Structure formats: C-alpha cells, structure tokens
C-alpha cells in the first residue's frame, strides 16, 4: 500500500520510507522552502542508506551536485 503525501504542493502516491516521511515532516515544520532538487537529494541519500549501496562519498557528492545543478559543489 502506498502513502499519499501532500506537503507544500508536493503530492506523491509512491510508497515512502519512514526516512522520507520523517524528512518531509521535518521540512514542513521548519518552514523550509521545498524544492524538487532538495527532495531528490534526500531520496538519493535514503536509497543509498537503506540499500547499503557501496558508493564513495565523493561520488555521492558529485551525483547530488548534478541533481542540484550546482557544479561548484563538487
């Protein structure tokens, strides 16, 4: 069963992990401006952590910089 989540304009019907739900709640509480890129980076982090993917930190940072569209982060 999937969750339907609505927070600050974000709607999803895919199955969210506990980590993703807690992060979305935290964003909502802090009044942080939600962006697709921020959520994509959070999802990437959750995928790496929950599936124990052996990827070097430098590669993770590079991928997140690509997601953010910020080459200066690498």
Secondary structure, DSSP 4 states (H G I P E B T S, - for coil): ----EEETTEEE-SPPPHHHHHHHHHHHHHT----HHHHHHHHHHHHHHHTT----HHHHHHHHHHHHT-GGG-
